[in-house]
Amino acid sequence: MKASITGLLITLLMYFHSSAQEMLGICNSNFAGQMGIYMNPSSIALAPYKHEIHALSLDAFADNNYLYLRQNSGVIRRTISGEDIPEDRILDYYDKKNKRGYAGGHLTGPAYIKVNDKYSWGAHIAWRSGNSGTDVPYHLAKFFYEGFSYAPQHNIRYTAGPWRAAAAGWLEIGGTYAKQLSATNENESVWKAGFTGTFNMSSYGIYINSKKIDYIVPASDLLIVNNWDVEYGHTVPNDREEIIREMFKIKGVGARVSIGVTHIKHLNRAAYDCYDAADGLKKYHYRLGFSLMDLGYFKNSTKGTKKLIINNKSAYWPGIDTVQFLSWFYIDTLTSNKFLGKPYGSLAETEFVMFTPAAASVQLDYCLAPRWYLNATVIHPIPFHYKVPRRPAQIAITPRFEKRKFEVSMPVILFEFKNPTIGFAIRKGIFVIGTDRLPFYTGLINSTGFDFFLGLKWQSCGREFNKKKMKKGLCPV
């Protein structure tokens, strides 16, 4: 693949299919369990179960405003048959708007939750990732997609202000504690609060902070950079062939916290009982929550970790069209030679700190009638540093039909507060499956992203599990 260091980083950040997606179709359910802790840790206090054994959950998500998959591309059919999607089905939005891309995911399990009368606790192990590129100049994105041979952009002097990209993956081992803060009586309003803390082990980290760039491409084999002010860093292996094998090795350590509070108006404890008849009662009038998610960091310091700076330098780069990503060492030394005249001139440090994709959220869950709910959730990123993978902003309105053993929901989402999409999720017994990007699978419209999540978890009320009670509709569920 022909790419400069800029193109290489855009590749990793816009097309890494592994931010943190929210699983909006399940995370606000009263039976979300571990799948709701990421949104608000207080959710497990006063839950309508006593135990959750969480075997596995996973989520994969990507979205951007540059590339899109044409409608009627047969994604499901081609996936089942093992076919690749033809290149002519993937097109780009070539306009004078800055580009952004997000990708993220998690693999969680095993995990366990114990719910007591006054407090609850849980423990989990998960691998998570967050990746983002924001304010990427459209002309840089186009040169990457088409290559430097894209003639319509030749002999045009381009200048661009700040743009950023960051990608991080980490293994976390953590626990959650949530507690009821006020006494519970029939039809009383109560408060509850929760806290999640994790120990993080970094598996990879990449970032780029380009403050300004001024360049021109006179021909496909020549790049002239008049000025570039940039800082970037990475922890991935020097050898391209080792990237996948080295992905899950520890590159650094850190910590993460999430906190949440919830107010429940007119809590009805009878509706939380294990009997099937409890499904016919309203659990509450409404539930209002607030949370700060994923405030954390990790310090990367293992062998191969590099922080590099090119401070207001220029370069005359013939043969740019032949540059290939042979290794990080090759890219680092080649770029340093071109801009600073020596192979290690750009190396500033052999360690750096990165941060987890923090966000703030408000969740309002209104019980319309027994089993019927309407949820409104707002998520806003906290991009307090250029080494933070930016979490996408979202608003979701989610109607939900919820019973102890069955649930279905359909979130309507404004991605980045302006791009509408729709999702669908279903929970049946121990199994959860859903997506926040249903149009990607239907093929009815052009799609700029995809999402898929599933979970396998078992919840119980901790009663005696004899066959007679199970036949009467008691737990397990």
N, C-alpha and C positions, 0 to 999 in steps of 0.2 A: 504494500500500500504506500502510495506516494503521499508524504505528509511532513510538514514542518512540526516543531514542537507544539505550536498552536493547534494545528490540525490533530495531532495525536491526542492532546488533552481533550479537545472537543469530542473526539471519538469515544474516549473512555467515559466521559461524563454524560453525553447525550444518548449513548447506545448501550450502556451497561444495564443489562436486564437482571437484576437481582432483587431526606427526606423521608422516608418513613410514610407509608400509606396508612390510611386510617380504618379500613374495613367498616365503612359507615353503615353497611347493611346489618351489622351484628353488634358493633361495639357499644351501643346504647341500650341493648336489651337488658332486661332484669336478669336474664339467664346467660349473659355474656361471659361471666367468670373471668378467666385469664385473658380472654380476647377483649375485655373491656378495661382491664387495668391500664393499658397503654394510654387510653383516653382520659381516665380519671381513676386514680388509685382508691378513692373512697367508695367506689361502686360495689366493692365486696362486703362492706358493712351492711347489716340488715338485709342480706340477700335471701331469696326464697329457697335456699338449700343449705345443707350443713357441711357438705364436702364436695370438692371437685377434684377429680383425678384427670389431669390434662395430659393426654398422650402425645399429641402433636397438633401444631397449627402452622400454617405457612401463608405467606402473601408475597406476590410479585407484582410490581407496578412500574410503569414508565409513561411519561407524557412530555410533549414538546410542542412548540409552535412553528417548527420548520418543516420537518418531514411528515408526510401523512400517507396512509394506506387507502387506496381508492376503494370506493364502495363496490360491492359484489366481487370481492377478491377471493371468496371461498376459504376463509381462514380455517374454519372448523373442518371442512372436507379435506383440505390439503394437510392439516395437522394429523388427522386420523390416518390418512393414506401415506404419511411420511414425505409429502412433497414440499419442496421449497416454494416460497412465494416469488413469482417472477419479478425481476428488477423493474419492469415497466409498470408494475402495480404500485411502486413506491415513488412518490413525487415530492417536490418541495414547494413551499410557499416562498417565492422569490419576490420580496417587497422590501421597502426601506424601513423595516421595523427591526429592532433588536430582537435577537432570538434567545430563547431559554429552553432548558430541558431538565427533566427530573427523572430519577429512577430510584427505587428503593425496595426493600423487602425484609422479611424476617423468617426465621425458622425457629419455632419455640417448642420446647419439650425436652424432658418431662417437666411438669409443674404440678403444684398441689395447692389447694385453698381450703382452709378450715374456718367455718363461720360459727361464732359463738353468739350468745345473746347480746353482749355489750361490745364485743370487738371481734375482728377477723384478722387472719394472717395468711400469707402465702409465700411460696418460694418457687423460683423458676430458673431455667437455663435457656438461653436463646442466642442465636447469631443474627445480627441485624446489619443493615447497610443503609446509607443515605448518600445520594449523589445529586449534584445540581450544577448547572451552568446558567448564569443570568447575565442579561445585557450584552450578550455576545453580538458583535457587529455583524450585520447581515452579509457583508462582503467577505468577511473571514469564513463564515459558515458556508458560503457559496464556493469559495476556493477549496475548502476541504471536500465538499460534496462532489464538485466537478473536477477538481485538480487545478493546478496553475495553468493549465492549457485552456481555461475558459476565456476565450478571446473577448467577449463583450466587456470584461472588467480589466482588460489590458490598457496600459497608458492612462490610467485614472489614478490620481493621487488621493488616497484615502486616509482620513484621520479619525480616530475614535478615542473617546474618553474611557472611564473606568469600566471594566467588566471582570467578572469573577467566576471561578469554578472551584468546586470542592467535592471530594469523594472520600468516604470513610466506611470501613467495615469493622465490626468488633464482636467478640464473644462476651456475653455478660452473664454473671451469676448474681442473682439478686433476691430480695425479699420485699414483701409488702405488708404493711400494718395499717388497719383502718379501724376506727372506733366511733361509736355513737356518742355524741357530745351532750345530748339532753335526754331527759327521762322520756319513756315511751308509754303513753296511755292510749286508749282507744280514740281514734280520730284526732290524734294530736300531731302538731307540726314538729318535726325534729331536724336536728343538724347532725351531720356526720363528716368525718375528715379522714384522709388517708395519705400515706407516704410510701413511695417505692425508692429503695436504694440499691444500687448495683455496683459490683466490681467489674471494670471493663478491661478486656485484653484486646488491643488493637491488632487486626489482621492485615489491614492496608490503609494507607492514607495518601491522598494526592490533593494538591491545591494549586491554584494560580491566581494571582492578583495583578492584573494588568492595569496600570494607572493611566497610561496613554500610549498610543502607537500612531506613527506617521509613516506610510509606506506606499510603494508603487510597484506594479508588476508590468514591466515593459513587454515581456514576452514569456512564453511558457517555461523557459529555462533560466530566467533571471528575476531575482527579488532584490529590490533596493529598499532598505529600511532607513529612513532619515532619522528616526528617533524611536526608541522603545524603552519604557520604564516599567519593569516587571519584576515580580518576585514569585518564585514557585518552589515547590518541594514535593518529595515523594518518598515512600518507604518500600515500594515494590522492588523485586529482584532486578539486578542488572540484565540478566539473561532473559530474553523474551520467552524462551521455552520453559522457564521455571515459574512463570507467573501463576499458573493454576496450581501447581504443586506446592508453592510457597504461600498461597493465599491464606491458609488457615494457621500459619505459624505466628507466634506472638511477636509483634513488633514494638509493643509498648503497653503501658498499663495506665489506668485512670479510674474514674468513678462517674456515676450518673444518679440524679435524683429527679423524681416527679412528685408533685404534691397536688392534692385536690380536696375540695369541700363540696358538700351537697346539702341542699335544703329540701325537705320533703313536706309538702303541705297536705294535711289530713291523711296521715299514714293509717292504713287499715291492716293490722297485723293478721287478721283472720284470712286475708287474701294471700298471705305468704305461707299458709299451711300446705302440707303435702297432699291432702286429699284433692281429688279431681274437681270436687265441688268448688274449691277455692278459685278455680279459673273463672267462675261466674261472678266474682266480686271485683270491684275496683280496688287496686292496690293503693292508690293515692289520687289526689286531685291533680297535682303536678309535682314534678321533680326538677329542681334547678341546680346545676352544678357549674363549678369553675375549676380550672386546672392549669397548672404550669407543667409542661411535659418536656422531658429529656434535656434537663439542664446538666450538662456533663462535659467531660474532656478526657483525653488520653495523651500522654507524652510519648512520642515515637523517638527511640534512641538506639535501636539495634543497628548492626552492621548494614550498610547500604542506604541508611537514612540520609537525605541531603536536603538542605535549604540553599537555594541558588538565587542570586540577584543580578540583574542587568539594569544598571542605573543610568538612564538617559544616554544610551549608546546607539550608534548607527552601524550598518553592515551593508556591504556589497556582496551579494550571494549568487554567483553563477552556478548553474547545475542544480537549482533548487528542485527541479522536477524529478531528479534521480534519487533524492533523499528517501531512505526507507527506515522504518523502525526496526533496527537490528537488535538494539538493546538500549536500556536507559543510559548506560555508560557512554554509548556511542552518541546518543542525542545530546547529553549534557556536555560532553567535551567538544562535539562539533559546533554546537551553538555558542559555547564560550569562546572557541577559536574565532568564529566569525565576528562576534561582537567585541571581544576583549583581547584577541590576539594571543591567547594562551589557553591551554585545555582545561585548567582548573581555576581560571580567573574569576568565574562566577560563583564558585563554592563559598558560601558564607558560614554555614554551620553544619554539623552532622547530627542534629536533633531538632525537633520542633513539636509544638503542641497543636492538636486539633480539637474541635469541639463537636458535640453531638447536635443533631438538628432540632433545636429548641423551638417551642411554640406555646402560645396561650390559647385556651379554648373555653367557650361557654356552651353548655348543653341544657336545653329546656325540653323536658319530656312531659307531655300533657296526656292524661288518660281521658279519652273521649267517652268510653263506655267499657264495661268489662271486656277484656281481650283486645280492645282497640286503642292504639296510641298514635300520637303525632309528635314527632321529635324535630327540633330545630337545633342545629349545631353550627357554631362558627369557630374556625381555626385560623389563627394568624401567626405567621412565623416571627421569631425573635432573632433576626440576623445581626447579632451584636458584634460579629468579627468576620473578616474575610476568610477565615479558616473554618467556617461553619457551613456544612451542606445546608442550603436553604430549604426549609419545608414549605411546600406550596400552600397558599391561602385558599380556604374553601368555605362555602356556606352550603349546608345540606338541609333539606326538608324531607323527612322520612316518615311516611305512613307505615304502620306496623300492626300486624295481627299476631298476638302472642299468647300461647298456652304453654303449660309446663313441658309438654312433650312435642310441641310443634310450633313453628313460627315462620312467618314470611314477611319480608319487607321490601320496599322499593324506594331507595333514596333518589331524590332529584337534587343534583349538585351544580353549583356555580363554581367551577374551577378557576382559581385566581380571581374570584369575584365577578367573572364576566363570561366564561365559556361554559354553557350548559351541557350537562350530560345526565345520564340516568343509570341506576344500578339495580341489582336484584340479588336477594339472599334468601336462603331457606335453611332452617334448622329442624331436623327430624331426629328425635331421640338423641343419640350420641354424636350425630354427624352434622357438620355445618359446611355449606358451600355457597359461594357468591362472588359477585364482581361489582365494582363501582364504575365499570366501563362496559355496560351491556351493548352499546352500538358496535363496538369492535367485533363482537361475535355474530351479530345479526347481519352485518355487511350492508345495512340500509343507507348509511352515510359514510363520507370520508372520515377516517379515524386517525387522530394524532396521538393516541395512547391506548394502553391496555391495562387491565388489572384482573387479578384472580386470587381468591383466598379460599382456604378450607381449614376445617378443624375437626379433631376427633377427641371428645372429652366426655366424661361420665360424671354426672352430678347425683347426689343422694341426700336424703334428709337424716341419715344416721339412725333410723329406726331399725327394729328387728326385721330382717329380710326373709321372713318365712313365706312360704308359697301362698298361704291364705291371705296375708296382707297385700302381697303383690297382685293377687287376683282382684282385690278391691280397689286397685288403682293407686296404691301407695308407692313410695319410693322403692327401688331406685328408678330414676327417670333417665 
